[in-house]
Amino acid sequence: MKAHIERKIIRWIHIILSIPILGYIYGPVAALTYPALAVKFVFLPIIILSGFWLWKGSLVKKWIRKSADRKRVLK
């Protein structure tokens, strides 16, 4: 997958999953048990991970490539 397509997909996931957080803050979602748990334990971690990936994903990929190259050299 090309980098710009991957970035667009992750950005849209990040934006779309942020909408329930607005409902949690400004709406009655916090009073409802299951939607509140979904926001806290499903949506929020995915939003945080996608944000970190958008921010530092290139460095993580570079680090993974370097470690894979080192393993190939050692074999």
PQR file of N, CA, C, O and H, with PARSE charges and radii, in Angstrom:
ATOM      1  N   MET A   1       0.848  -1.166   0.000 -0.4000 1.5000
ATOM      2  CA  MET A   1       0.000   0.000   0.000 -0.0000 2.0000
ATOM      3  C   MET A   1       0.899   1.236   0.000  0.5500 1.7000
ATOM      4  O   MET A   1       1.891   1.303   0.727 -0.5500 1.4000
ATOM      5  N   LYS A   2       0.539   2.186  -0.810 -0.4000 1.5000
ATOM      6  CA  LYS A   2       1.328   3.408  -0.880 -0.0000 2.0000
ATOM      7  C   LYS A   2       1.111   4.243   0.373  0.5500 1.7000
ATOM      8  O   LYS A   2       0.073   4.157   1.030 -0.5500 1.4000
ATOM      9  H   LYS A   2      -0.267   2.131  -1.401  0.4000 1.0000
ATOM     10  N   ALA A   3       2.118   5.056   0.688 -0.4000 1.5000
ATOM     11  CA  ALA A   3       2.102   5.816   1.935 -0.0000 2.0000
ATOM     12  C   ALA A   3       0.947   6.807   1.995  0.5500 1.7000
ATOM     13  O   ALA A   3       0.323   6.955   3.046 -0.5500 1.4000
ATOM     14  H   ALA A   3       2.961   5.127   0.155  0.4000 1.0000
ATOM     15  N   HIS A   4       0.652   7.481   0.903 -0.4000 1.5000
ATOM     16  CA  HIS A   4      -0.409   8.482   0.955 -0.0000 2.0000
ATOM     17  C   HIS A   4      -1.795   7.847   1.107  0.5500 1.7000
ATOM     18  O   HIS A   4      -2.680   8.438   1.726 -0.5500 1.4000
ATOM     19  H   HIS A   4       1.158   7.361   0.049  0.4000 1.0000
ATOM     20  N   ILE A   5      -1.987   6.660   0.551 -0.4000 1.5000
ATOM     21  CA  ILE A   5      -3.275   5.967   0.713 -0.0000 2.0000
ATOM     22  C   ILE A   5      -3.418   5.474   2.153  0.5500 1.7000
ATOM     23  O   ILE A   5      -4.483   5.600   2.757 -0.5500 1.4000
ATOM     24  H   ILE A   5      -1.268   6.180   0.049  0.4000 1.0000
ATOM     25  N   GLU A   6      -2.343   4.915   2.694 -0.4000 1.5000
ATOM     26  CA  GLU A   6      -2.368   4.463   4.087 -0.0000 2.0000
ATOM     27  C   GLU A   6      -2.661   5.624   5.017  0.5500 1.7000
ATOM     28  O   GLU A   6      -3.448   5.487   5.953 -0.5500 1.4000
ATOM     29  H   GLU A   6      -1.478   4.812   2.203  0.4000 1.0000
ATOM     30  N   ARG A   7      -2.037   6.765   4.769 -0.4000 1.5000
ATOM     31  CA  ARG A   7      -2.246   7.941   5.610 -0.0000 2.0000
ATOM     32  C   ARG A   7      -3.687   8.435   5.525  0.5500 1.7000
ATOM     33  O   ARG A   7      -4.265   8.823   6.541 -0.5500 1.4000
ATOM     34  H   ARG A   7      -1.398   6.876   4.008  0.4000 1.0000
ATOM     35  N   LYS A   8      -4.277   8.427   4.326 -0.4000 1.5000
ATOM     36  CA  LYS A   8      -5.673   8.851   4.180 -0.0000 2.0000
ATOM     37  C   LYS A   8      -6.613   7.929   4.951  0.5500 1.7000
ATOM     38  O   LYS A   8      -7.530   8.395   5.627 -0.5500 1.4000
ATOM     39  H   LYS A   8      -3.808   8.112   3.500  0.4000 1.0000
ATOM     40  N   ILE A   9      -6.384   6.627   4.848 -0.4000 1.5000
ATOM     41  CA  ILE A   9      -7.238   5.661   5.543 -0.0000 2.0000
ATOM     42  C   ILE A   9      -7.143   5.843   7.055  0.5500 1.7000
ATOM     43  O   ILE A   9      -8.159   5.874   7.750 -0.5500 1.4000
ATOM     44  H   ILE A   9      -5.639   6.249   4.298  0.4000 1.0000
ATOM     45  N   ILE A  10      -5.934   5.960   7.549 -0.4000 1.5000
ATOM     46  CA  ILE A  10      -5.754   6.120   9.003 -0.0000 2.0000
ATOM     47  C   ILE A  10      -6.318   7.451   9.467  0.5500 1.7000
ATOM     48  O   ILE A  10      -6.892   7.531  10.552 -0.5500 1.4000
ATOM     49  H   ILE A  10      -5.108   5.935   6.985  0.4000 1.0000
ATOM     50  N   ARG A  11      -6.165   8.494   8.664 -0.4000 1.5000
ATOM     51  CA  ARG A  11      -6.708   9.797   9.036 -0.0000 2.0000
ATOM     52  C   ARG A  11      -8.230   9.757   9.129  0.5500 1.7000
ATOM     53  O   ARG A  11      -8.809  10.323  10.056 -0.5500 1.4000
ATOM     54  H   ARG A  11      -5.699   8.428   7.782  0.4000 1.0000
ATOM     55  N   TRP A  12      -8.888   9.083   8.165 -0.4000 1.5000
ATOM     56  CA  TRP A  12     -10.349   8.989   8.198 -0.0000 2.0000
ATOM     57  C   TRP A  12     -10.822   8.134   9.367  0.5500 1.7000
ATOM     58  O   TRP A  12     -11.841   8.442   9.986 -0.5500 1.4000
ATOM     59  H   TRP A  12      -8.417   8.623   7.412  0.4000 1.0000
ATOM     60  N   ILE A  13     -10.097   7.069   9.674 -0.4000 1.5000
ATOM     61  CA  ILE A  13     -10.441   6.269  10.857 -0.0000 2.0000
ATOM     62  C   ILE A  13     -10.346   7.136  12.103  0.5500 1.7000
ATOM     63  O   ILE A  13     -11.215   7.083  12.974 -0.5500 1.4000
ATOM     64  H   ILE A  13      -9.269   6.819   9.172  0.4000 1.0000
ATOM     65  N   HIS A  14      -9.297   7.926  12.183 -0.4000 1.5000
ATOM     66  CA  HIS A  14      -9.069   8.809  13.319 -0.0000 2.0000
ATOM     67  C   HIS A  14     -10.215   9.828  13.446  0.5500 1.7000
ATOM     68  O   HIS A  14     -10.721  10.062  14.543 -0.5500 1.4000
ATOM     69  H   HIS A  14      -8.591   7.968  11.476  0.4000 1.0000
ATOM     70  N   ILE A  15     -10.614  10.421  12.337 -0.4000 1.5000
ATOM     71  CA  ILE A  15     -11.670  11.436  12.362 -0.0000 2.0000
ATOM     72  C   ILE A  15     -13.026  10.825  12.688  0.5500 1.7000
ATOM     73  O   ILE A  15     -13.759  11.351  13.526 -0.5500 1.4000
ATOM     74  H   ILE A  15     -10.204  10.231  11.445  0.4000 1.0000
ATOM     75  N   ILE A  16     -13.366   9.717  12.032 -0.4000 1.5000
ATOM     76  CA  ILE A  16     -14.690   9.120  12.226 -0.0000 2.0000
ATOM     77  C   ILE A  16     -14.858   8.579  13.649  0.5500 1.7000
ATOM     78  O   ILE A  16     -15.930   8.716  14.238 -0.5500 1.4000
ATOM     79  H   ILE A  16     -12.772   9.290  11.351  0.4000 1.0000
ATOM     80  N   LEU A  17     -13.816   7.970  14.199 -0.4000 1.5000
ATOM     81  CA  LEU A  17     -13.931   7.435  15.554 -0.0000 2.0000
ATOM     82  C   LEU A  17     -13.865   8.520  16.623  0.5500 1.7000
ATOM     83  O   LEU A  17     -14.128   8.245  17.794 -0.5500 1.4000
ATOM     84  H   LEU A  17     -12.945   7.858  13.721  0.4000 1.0000
ATOM     85  N   SER A  18     -13.520   9.745  16.242 -0.4000 1.5000
ATOM     86  CA  SER A  18     -13.530  10.857  17.193 -0.0000 2.0000
ATOM     87  C   SER A  18     -14.942  11.386  17.430  0.5500 1.7000
ATOM     88  O   SER A  18     -15.188  12.058  18.432 -0.5500 1.4000
ATOM     89  H   SER A  18     -13.306   9.968  15.291  0.4000 1.0000
ATOM     90  N   ILE A  19     -15.856  11.097  16.535 -0.4000 1.5000
ATOM     91  CA  ILE A  19     -17.233  11.587  16.675 -0.0000 2.0000
ATOM     92  C   ILE A  19     -17.913  11.053  17.944  0.5500 1.7000
ATOM     93  O   ILE A  19     -18.569  11.835  18.632 -0.5500 1.4000
ATOM     94  H   ILE A  19     -15.656  10.552  15.721  0.4000 1.0000
ATOM     95  N   PRO A  20     -17.792   9.773  18.289 -0.5600 1.5000
ATOM     96  CA  PRO A  20     -18.420   9.318  19.546  0.2800 2.0000
ATOM     97  C   PRO A  20     -17.834   9.991  20.791  0.5500 1.7000
ATOM     98  O   PRO A  20     -18.512  10.090  21.814 -0.5500 1.4000
ATOM     99  N   ILE A  21     -16.595  10.449  20.715 -0.4000 1.5000
ATOM    100  CA  ILE A  21     -16.017  11.149  21.866 -0.0000 2.0000
ATOM    101  C   ILE A  21     -16.738  12.473  22.093  0.5500 1.7000
ATOM    102  O   ILE A  21     -16.954  12.883  23.233 -0.5500 1.4000
ATOM    103  H   ILE A  21     -16.044  10.369  19.884  0.4000 1.0000
ATOM    104  N   LEU A  22     -17.108  13.137  21.002 -0.4000 1.5000
ATOM    105  CA  LEU A  22     -17.896  14.363  21.136 -0.0000 2.0000
ATOM    106  C   LEU A  22     -19.244  14.068  21.784  0.5500 1.7000
ATOM    107  O   LEU A  22     -19.719  14.838  22.619 -0.5500 1.4000
ATOM    108  H   LEU A  22     -16.933  12.803  20.075  0.4000 1.0000
ATOM    109  N   GLY A  23     -19.857  12.957  21.399 -0.4000 1.5000
ATOM    110  CA  GLY A  23     -21.105  12.554  22.037 -0.0000 2.0000
ATOM    111  C   GLY A  23     -20.917  12.228  23.503  0.5500 1.7000
ATOM    112  O   GLY A  23     -21.800  12.485  24.321 -0.5500 1.4000
ATOM    113  H   GLY A  23     -19.471  12.332  20.720  0.4000 1.0000
ATOM    114  N   TYR A  24     -19.780  11.669  23.833 -0.4000 1.5000
ATOM    115  CA  TYR A  24     -19.487  11.347  25.236 -0.0000 2.0000
ATOM    116  C   TYR A  24     -19.315  12.619  26.057  0.5500 1.7000
ATOM    117  O   TYR A  24     -19.773  12.693  27.197 -0.5500 1.4000
ATOM    118  H   TYR A  24     -19.063  11.460  23.168  0.4000 1.0000
ATOM    119  N   ILE A  25     -18.660  13.612  25.484 -0.4000 1.5000
ATOM    120  CA  ILE A  25     -18.396  14.857  26.216 -0.0000 2.0000
ATOM    121  C   ILE A  25     -19.641  15.742  26.280  0.5500 1.7000
ATOM    122  O   ILE A  25     -20.013  16.221  27.351 -0.5500 1.4000
ATOM    123  H   ILE A  25     -18.288  13.552  24.558  0.4000 1.0000
ATOM    124  N   TYR A  26     -20.279  15.956  25.137 -0.4000 1.5000
ATOM    125  CA  TYR A  26     -21.359  16.932  25.064 -0.0000 2.0000
ATOM    126  C   TYR A  26     -22.757  16.325  25.099  0.5500 1.7000
ATOM    127  O   TYR A  26     -23.731  17.062  25.251 -0.5500 1.4000
ATOM    128  H   TYR A  26     -19.978  15.568  24.266  0.4000 1.0000
ATOM    129  N   GLY A  27     -22.885  15.048  24.968 -0.4000 1.5000
ATOM    130  CA  GLY A  27     -24.205  14.430  24.906 -0.0000 2.0000
ATOM    131  C   GLY A  27     -24.473  13.523  26.085  0.5500 1.7000
ATOM    132  O   GLY A  27     -23.727  13.518  27.065 -0.5500 1.4000
ATOM    133  H   GLY A  27     -22.093  14.449  24.845  0.4000 1.0000
ATOM    134  N   PRO A  28     -25.530  12.766  25.986 -0.5600 1.5000
ATOM    135  CA  PRO A  28     -25.916  11.889  27.087  0.2800 2.0000
ATOM    136  C   PRO A  28     -25.227  10.522  27.055  0.5500 1.7000
ATOM    137  O   PRO A  28     -25.628   9.618  27.787 -0.5500 1.4000
ATOM    138  N   VAL A  29     -24.214  10.361  26.232 -0.4000 1.5000
ATOM    139  CA  VAL A  29     -23.569   9.045  26.094 -0.0000 2.0000
ATOM    140  C   VAL A  29     -22.899   8.619  27.401  0.5500 1.7000
ATOM    141  O   VAL A  29     -22.851   7.429  27.713 -0.5500 1.4000
ATOM    142  H   VAL A  29     -23.888  11.096  25.637  0.4000 1.0000
ATOM    143  N   ALA A  30     -22.388   9.574  28.158 -0.4000 1.5000
ATOM    144  CA  ALA A  30     -21.707   9.233  29.408 -0.0000 2.0000
ATOM    145  C   ALA A  30     -22.653   8.593  30.413  0.5500 1.7000
ATOM    146  O   ALA A  30     -22.218   7.827  31.272 -0.5500 1.4000
ATOM    147  H   ALA A  30     -22.428  10.541  27.905  0.4000 1.0000
ATOM    148  N   ALA A  31     -23.936   8.897  30.315 -0.4000 1.5000
ATOM    149  CA  ALA A  31     -24.911   8.325  31.249 -0.0000 2.0000
ATOM    150  C   ALA A  31     -25.325   6.910  30.850  0.5500 1.7000
ATOM    151  O   ALA A  31     -25.843   6.165  31.683 -0.5500 1.4000
ATOM    152  H   ALA A  31     -24.290   9.520  29.618  0.4000 1.0000
ATOM    153  N   LEU A  32     -25.106   6.531  29.608 -0.4000 1.5000
ATOM    154  CA  LEU A  32     -25.470   5.202  29.133 -0.0000 2.0000
ATOM    155  C   LEU A  32     -24.291   4.254  29.326  0.5500 1.7000
ATOM    156  O   LEU A  32     -23.167   4.588  28.952 -0.5500 1.4000
ATOM    157  H   LEU A  32     -24.685   7.136  28.932  0.4000 1.0000
ATOM    158  N   THR A  33     -24.522   3.108  29.891 -0.4000 1.5000
ATOM    159  CA  THR A  33     -23.441   2.211  30.296 -0.0000 2.0000
ATOM    160  C   THR A  33     -22.635   1.658  29.119  0.5500 1.7000
ATOM    161  O   THR A  33     -21.423   1.863  29.060 -0.5500 1.4000
ATOM    162  H   THR A  33     -25.435   2.837  30.195  0.4000 1.0000
ATOM    163  N   TYR A  34     -23.280   0.966  28.189 -0.4000 1.5000
ATOM    164  CA  TYR A  34     -22.545   0.292  27.116 -0.0000 2.0000
ATOM    165  C   TYR A  34     -21.895   1.253  26.124  0.5500 1.7000
ATOM    166  O   TYR A  34     -20.749   1.034  25.732 -0.5500 1.4000
ATOM    167  H   TYR A  34     -24.265   0.799  28.238  0.4000 1.0000
ATOM    168  N   PRO A  35     -22.589   2.308  25.708 -0.5600 1.5000
ATOM    169  CA  PRO A  35     -21.896   3.258  24.820  0.2800 2.0000
ATOM    170  C   PRO A  35     -20.712   3.942  25.502  0.5500 1.7000
ATOM    171  O   PRO A  35     -19.698   4.204  24.856 -0.5500 1.4000
ATOM    172  N   ALA A  36     -20.826   4.232  26.785 -0.4000 1.5000
ATOM    173  CA  ALA A  36     -19.723   4.857  27.508 -0.0000 2.0000
ATOM    174  C   ALA A  36     -18.520   3.915  27.576  0.5500 1.7000
ATOM    175  O   ALA A  36     -17.378   4.341  27.407 -0.5500 1.4000
ATOM    176  H   ALA A  36     -21.650   4.020  27.310  0.4000 1.0000
ATOM    177  N   LEU A  37     -18.788   2.635  27.824 -0.4000 1.5000
ATOM    178  CA  LEU A  37     -17.696   1.662  27.856 -0.0000 2.0000
ATOM    179  C   LEU A  37     -17.047   1.501  26.480  0.5500 1.7000
ATOM    180  O   LEU A  37     -15.831   1.347  26.370 -0.5500 1.4000
ATOM    181  H   LEU A  37     -19.716   2.289  27.961  0.4000 1.0000
ATOM    182  N   ALA A  38     -17.871   1.540  25.437 -0.4000 1.5000
ATOM    183  CA  ALA A  38     -17.328   1.436  24.077 -0.0000 2.0000
ATOM    184  C   ALA A  38     -16.427   2.624  23.762  0.5500 1.7000
ATOM    185  O   ALA A  38     -15.365   2.463  23.161 -0.5500 1.4000
ATOM    186  H   ALA A  38     -18.859   1.666  25.526  0.4000 1.0000
ATOM    187  N   VAL A  39     -16.852   3.811  24.168 -0.4000 1.5000
ATOM    188  CA  VAL A  39     -16.030   5.001  23.919 -0.0000 2.0000
ATOM    189  C   VAL A  39     -14.727   4.910  24.699  0.5500 1.7000
ATOM    190  O   VAL A  39     -13.660   5.193  24.154 -0.5500 1.4000
ATOM    191  H   VAL A  39     -17.714   3.942  24.656  0.4000 1.0000
ATOM    192  N   LYS A  40     -14.800   4.524  25.953 -0.4000 1.5000
ATOM    193  CA  LYS A  40     -13.610   4.491  26.806 -0.0000 2.0000
ATOM    194  C   LYS A  40     -12.618   3.399  26.409  0.5500 1.7000
ATOM    195  O   LYS A  40     -11.410   3.636  26.390 -0.5500 1.4000
ATOM    196  H   LYS A  40     -15.667   4.294  26.395  0.4000 1.0000
ATOM    197  N   PHE A  41     -13.118   2.212  26.094 -0.4000 1.5000
ATOM    198  CA  PHE A  41     -12.225   1.076  25.934 -0.0000 2.0000
ATOM    199  C   PHE A  41     -12.026   0.593  24.511  0.5500 1.7000
ATOM    200  O   PHE A  41     -11.190  -0.278  24.271 -0.5500 1.4000
ATOM    201  H   PHE A  41     -14.099   2.020  26.109  0.4000 1.0000
ATOM    202  N   VAL A  42     -12.776   1.138  23.556 -0.4000 1.5000
ATOM    203  CA  VAL A  42     -12.605   0.737  22.155 -0.0000 2.0000
ATOM    204  C   VAL A  42     -12.180   1.932  21.312  0.5500 1.7000
ATOM    205  O   VAL A  42     -11.110   1.924  20.702 -0.5500 1.4000
ATOM    206  H   VAL A  42     -13.455   1.846  23.750  0.4000 1.0000
ATOM    207  N   PHE A  43     -13.029   2.961  21.282 -0.4000 1.5000
ATOM    208  CA  PHE A  43     -12.770   4.091  20.398 -0.0000 2.0000
ATOM    209  C   PHE A  43     -11.550   4.899  20.822  0.5500 1.7000
ATOM    210  O   PHE A  43     -10.711   5.233  19.985 -0.5500 1.4000
ATOM    211  H   PHE A  43     -13.898   2.968  21.777  0.4000 1.0000
ATOM    212  N   LEU A  44     -11.442   5.216  22.098 -0.4000 1.5000
ATOM    213  CA  LEU A  44     -10.326   6.047  22.565 -0.0000 2.0000
ATOM    214  C   LEU A  44      -8.960   5.413  22.317  0.5500 1.7000
ATOM    215  O   LEU A  44      -8.069   6.106  21.826 -0.5500 1.4000
ATOM    216  H   LEU A  44     -12.123   4.945  22.777  0.4000 1.0000
ATOM    217  N   PRO A  45      -8.744   4.131  22.628 -0.5600 1.5000
ATOM    218  CA  PRO A  45      -7.435   3.533  22.313  0.2800 2.0000
ATOM    219  C   PRO A  45      -7.120   3.514  20.814  0.5500 1.7000
ATOM    220  O   PRO A  45      -5.975   3.729  20.415 -0.5500 1.4000
ATOM    221  N   ILE A  46      -8.143   3.254  19.982 -0.4000 1.5000
ATOM    222  CA  ILE A  46      -7.901   3.257  18.538 -0.0000 2.0000
ATOM    223  C   ILE A  46      -7.550   4.657  18.062  0.5500 1.7000
ATOM    224  O   ILE A  46      -6.681   4.818  17.205 -0.5500 1.4000
ATOM    225  H   ILE A  46      -9.073   3.079  20.306  0.4000 1.0000
ATOM    226  N   ILE A  47      -8.214   5.672  18.604 -0.4000 1.5000
ATOM    227  CA  ILE A  47      -7.913   7.057  18.233 -0.0000 2.0000
ATOM    228  C   ILE A  47      -6.497   7.422  18.654  0.5500 1.7000
ATOM    229  O   ILE A  47      -5.771   8.067  17.897 -0.5500 1.4000
ATOM    230  H   ILE A  47      -8.920   5.541  19.300  0.4000 1.0000
ATOM    231  N   ILE A  48      -6.105   7.023  19.836 -0.4000 1.5000
ATOM    232  CA  ILE A  48      -4.754   7.329  20.320 -0.0000 2.0000
ATOM    233  C   ILE A  48      -3.704   6.626  19.462  0.5500 1.7000
ATOM    234  O   ILE A  48      -2.717   7.241  19.059 -0.5500 1.4000
ATOM    235  H   ILE A  48      -6.694   6.499  20.451  0.4000 1.0000
ATOM    236  N   LEU A  49      -3.913   5.339  19.182 -0.4000 1.5000
ATOM    237  CA  LEU A  49      -2.947   4.604  18.359 -0.0000 2.0000
ATOM    238  C   LEU A  49      -2.871   5.147  16.933  0.5500 1.7000
ATOM    239  O   LEU A  49      -1.783   5.244  16.365 -0.5500 1.4000
ATOM    240  H   LEU A  49      -4.715   4.839  19.509  0.4000 1.0000
ATOM    241  N   SER A  50      -4.011   5.499  16.356 -0.4000 1.5000
ATOM    242  CA  SER A  50      -3.970   6.049  14.999 -0.0000 2.0000
ATOM    243  C   SER A  50      -3.305   7.421  14.987  0.5500 1.7000
ATOM    244  O   SER A  50      -2.611   7.761  14.029 -0.5500 1.4000
ATOM    245  H   SER A  50      -4.895   5.420  16.818  0.4000 1.0000
ATOM    246  N   GLY A  51      -3.505   8.205  16.028 -0.4000 1.5000
ATOM    247  CA  GLY A  51      -2.827   9.500  16.117 -0.0000 2.0000
ATOM    248  C   GLY A  51      -1.316   9.343  16.230  0.5500 1.7000
ATOM    249  O   GLY A  51      -0.558  10.056  15.572 -0.5500 1.4000
ATOM    250  H   GLY A  51      -4.069   7.929  16.806  0.4000 1.0000
ATOM    251  N   PHE A  52      -0.886   8.409  17.064 -0.4000 1.5000
ATOM    252  CA  PHE A  52       0.553   8.148  17.166 -0.0000 2.0000
ATOM    253  C   PHE A  52       1.113   7.624  15.851  0.5500 1.7000
ATOM    254  O   PHE A  52       2.228   7.973  15.463 -0.5500 1.4000
ATOM    255  H   PHE A  52      -1.502   7.830  17.599  0.4000 1.0000
ATOM    256  N   TRP A  53       0.335   6.779  15.159 -0.4000 1.5000
ATOM    257  CA  TRP A  53       0.800   6.245  13.879 -0.0000 2.0000
ATOM    258  C   TRP A  53       0.936   7.354  12.846  0.5500 1.7000
ATOM    259  O   TRP A  53       1.893   7.372  12.072 -0.5500 1.4000
ATOM    260  H   TRP A  53      -0.571   6.495  15.473  0.4000 1.0000
ATOM    261  N   LEU A  54      -0.021   8.280  12.833 -0.4000 1.5000
ATOM    262  CA  LEU A  54       0.076   9.406  11.907 -0.0000 2.0000
ATOM    263  C   LEU A  54       1.278  10.283  12.248  0.5500 1.7000
ATOM    264  O   LEU A  54       1.917  10.846  11.359 -0.5500 1.4000
ATOM    265  H   LEU A  54      -0.799   8.265  13.462  0.4000 1.0000
ATOM    266  N   TRP A  55       1.580  10.392  13.536 -0.4000 1.5000
ATOM    267  CA  TRP A  55       2.654  11.263  13.980 -0.0000 2.0000
ATOM    268  C   TRP A  55       4.022  10.603  13.798  0.5500 1.7000
ATOM    269  O   TRP A  55       4.925  11.222  13.235 -0.5500 1.4000
ATOM    270  H   TRP A  55       1.061   9.934  14.258  0.4000 1.0000
ATOM    271  N   LYS A  56       4.192   9.384  14.252 -0.4000 1.5000
ATOM    272  CA  LYS A  56       5.498   8.733  14.280 -0.0000 2.0000
ATOM    273  C   LYS A  56       5.544   7.411  13.526  0.5500 1.7000
ATOM    274  O   LYS A  56       6.456   6.614  13.744 -0.5500 1.4000
ATOM    275  H   LYS A  56       3.458   8.882  14.709  0.4000 1.0000
ATOM    276  N   GLY A  57       4.591   7.163  12.654 -0.4000 1.5000
ATOM    277  CA  GLY A  57       4.543   5.897  11.931 -0.0000 2.0000
ATOM    278  C   GLY A  57       5.742   5.666  11.037  0.5500 1.7000
ATOM    279  O   GLY A  57       6.210   4.536  10.901 -0.5500 1.4000
ATOM    280  H   GLY A  57       3.850   7.810  12.476  0.4000 1.0000
ATOM    281  N   SER A  58       6.248   6.736  10.420 -0.4000 1.5000
ATOM    282  CA  SER A  58       7.404   6.565   9.537 -0.0000 2.0000
ATOM    283  C   SER A  58       8.639   6.124  10.320  0.5500 1.7000
ATOM    284  O   SER A  58       9.432   5.320   9.830 -0.5500 1.4000
ATOM    285  H   SER A  58       5.868   7.654  10.530  0.4000 1.0000
ATOM    286  N   LEU A  59       8.802   6.644  11.529 -0.4000 1.5000
ATOM    287  CA  LEU A  59       9.942   6.224  12.347 -0.0000 2.0000
ATOM    288  C   LEU A  59       9.799   4.774  12.808  0.5500 1.7000
ATOM    289  O   LEU A  59      10.788   4.044  12.887 -0.5500 1.4000
ATOM    290  H   LEU A  59       8.158   7.297  11.927  0.4000 1.0000
ATOM    291  N   VAL A  60       8.583   4.364  13.108 -0.4000 1.5000
ATOM    292  CA  VAL A  60       8.345   2.973  13.513 -0.0000 2.0000
ATOM    293  C   VAL A  60       8.650   2.031  12.354  0.5500 1.7000
ATOM    294  O   VAL A  60       9.287   0.995  12.541 -0.5500 1.4000
ATOM    295  H   VAL A  60       7.780   4.956  13.044  0.4000 1.0000
ATOM    296  N   LYS A  61       8.195   2.393  11.157 -0.4000 1.5000
ATOM    297  CA  LYS A  61       8.479   1.569   9.977 -0.0000 2.0000
ATOM    298  C   LYS A  61       9.971   1.474   9.721  0.5500 1.7000
ATOM    299  O   LYS A  61      10.485   0.405   9.393 -0.5500 1.4000
ATOM    300  H   LYS A  61       7.678   3.235  11.005  0.4000 1.0000
ATOM    301  N   LYS A  62      10.665   2.595   9.872 -0.4000 1.5000
ATOM    302  CA  LYS A  62      12.115   2.598   9.667 -0.0000 2.0000
ATOM    303  C   LYS A  62      12.803   1.710  10.695  0.5500 1.7000
ATOM    304  O   LYS A  62      13.728   0.969  10.361 -0.5500 1.4000
ATOM    305  H   LYS A  62      10.247   3.464  10.139  0.4000 1.0000
ATOM    306  N   TRP A  63      12.353   1.784  11.945 -0.4000 1.5000
ATOM    307  CA  TRP A  63      12.933   0.968  13.004 -0.0000 2.0000
ATOM    308  C   TRP A  63      12.686  -0.513  12.740  0.5500 1.7000
ATOM    309  O   TRP A  63      13.578  -1.335  12.951 -0.5500 1.4000
ATOM    310  H   TRP A  63      11.602   2.386  12.216  0.4000 1.0000
ATOM    311  N   ILE A  64      11.480  -0.863  12.280 -0.4000 1.5000
ATOM    312  CA  ILE A  64      11.164  -2.259  11.975 -0.0000 2.0000
ATOM    313  C   ILE A  64      12.016  -2.766  10.818  0.5500 1.7000
ATOM    314  O   ILE A  64      12.516  -3.890  10.851 -0.5500 1.4000
ATOM    315  H   ILE A  64      10.756  -0.195  12.109  0.4000 1.0000
ATOM    316  N   ARG A  65      12.179  -1.919   9.784 -0.4000 1.5000
ATOM    317  CA  ARG A  65      13.025  -2.316   8.647 -0.0000 2.0000
ATOM    318  C   ARG A  65      14.468  -2.561   9.087  0.5500 1.7000
ATOM    319  O   ARG A  65      15.090  -3.533   8.659 -0.5500 1.4000
ATOM    320  H   ARG A  65      11.773  -1.005   9.757  0.4000 1.0000
ATOM    321  N   LYS A  66      15.000  -1.685   9.938 -0.4000 1.5000
ATOM    322  CA  LYS A  66      16.374  -1.857  10.416 -0.0000 2.0000
ATOM    323  C   LYS A  66      16.530  -3.142  11.214  0.5500 1.7000
ATOM    324  O   LYS A  66      17.513  -3.865  11.049 -0.5500 1.4000
ATOM    325  H   LYS A  66      14.495  -0.895  10.285  0.4000 1.0000
ATOM    326  N   SER A  67      15.563  -3.428  12.079 -0.4000 1.5000
ATOM    327  CA  SER A  67      15.668  -4.652  12.884 -0.0000 2.0000
ATOM    328  C   SER A  67      15.523  -5.891  12.008  0.5500 1.7000
ATOM    329  O   SER A  67      16.172  -6.904  12.268 -0.5500 1.4000
ATOM    330  H   SER A  67      14.764  -2.841  12.214  0.4000 1.0000
ATOM    331  N   ALA A  68      14.691  -5.831  10.984 -0.4000 1.5000
ATOM    332  CA  ALA A  68      14.561  -6.977  10.070 -0.0000 2.0000
ATOM    333  C   ALA A  68      15.841  -7.166   9.263  0.5500 1.7000
ATOM    334  O   ALA A  68      16.252  -8.300   9.016 -0.5500 1.4000
ATOM    335  H   ALA A  68      14.163  -5.008  10.773  0.4000 1.0000
ATOM    336  N   ASP A  69      16.473  -6.073   8.851 -0.4000 1.5000
ATOM    337  CA  ASP A  69      17.737  -6.185   8.122 -0.0000 2.0000
ATOM    338  C   ASP A  69      18.838  -6.758   8.998  0.5500 1.7000
ATOM    339  O   ASP A  69      19.668  -7.535   8.525 -0.5500 1.4000
ATOM    340  H   ASP A  69      16.139  -5.152   9.052  0.4000 1.0000
ATOM    341  N   ARG A  70      18.853  -6.381  10.272 -0.4000 1.5000
ATOM    342  CA  ARG A  70      19.862  -6.917  11.196 -0.0000 2.0000
ATOM    343  C   ARG A  70      19.677  -8.415  11.390  0.5500 1.7000
ATOM    344  O   ARG A  70      20.650  -9.164  11.478 -0.5500 1.4000
ATOM    345  H   ARG A  70      18.180  -5.749  10.656  0.4000 1.0000
ATOM    346  N   LYS A  71      18.419  -8.848  11.455 -0.4000 1.5000
ATOM    347  CA  LYS A  71      18.166 -10.273  11.631 -0.0000 2.0000
ATOM    348  C   LYS A  71      18.608 -11.065  10.410  0.5500 1.7000
ATOM    349  O   LYS A  71      19.115 -12.179  10.535 -0.5500 1.4000
ATOM    350  H   LYS A  71      17.628  -8.240  11.384  0.4000 1.0000
ATOM    351  N   ARG A  72      18.413 -10.485   9.230 -0.4000 1.5000
ATOM    352  CA  ARG A  72      18.864 -11.163   7.997 -0.0000 2.0000
ATOM    353  C   ARG A  72      20.388 -11.268   7.949  0.5500 1.7000
ATOM    354  O   ARG A  72      20.934 -12.275   7.500 -0.5500 1.4000
ATOM    355  H   ARG A  72      18.001  -9.579   9.129  0.4000 1.0000
ATOM    356  N   VAL A  73      21.060 -10.233   8.410 -0.4000 1.5000
ATOM    357  CA  VAL A  73      22.532 -10.248   8.399 -0.0000 2.0000
ATOM    358  C   VAL A  73      23.065 -11.279   9.367  0.5500 1.7000
ATOM    359  O   VAL A  73      24.061 -11.945   9.086 -0.5500 1.4000
ATOM    360  H   VAL A  73      20.616  -9.415   8.775  0.4000 1.0000
ATOM    361  N   LEU A  74      22.401 -11.417  10.522 -0.4000 1.5000
ATOM    362  CA  LEU A  74      22.890 -12.356  11.536 -0.0000 2.0000
ATOM    363  C   LEU A  74      22.651 -13.812  11.141  0.5500 1.7000
ATOM    364  O   LEU A  74      23.324 -14.694  11.674 -0.5500 1.4000
ATOM    365  H   LEU A  74      21.592 -10.876  10.751  0.4000 1.0000
ATOM    366  N   LYS A  75      21.743 -14.092  10.249 -0.4000 1.5000
ATOM    367  CA  LYS A  75      21.462 -15.485   9.865 -0.0000 2.0000
ATOM    368  C   LYS A  75      22.495 -16.049   8.970  0.5500 1.7000
ATOM    369  O   LYS A  75      22.394 -17.207   8.564 -0.5500 1.4000
ATOM    370  H   LYS A  75      21.197 -13.375   9.816  0.4000 1.0000
TER
END
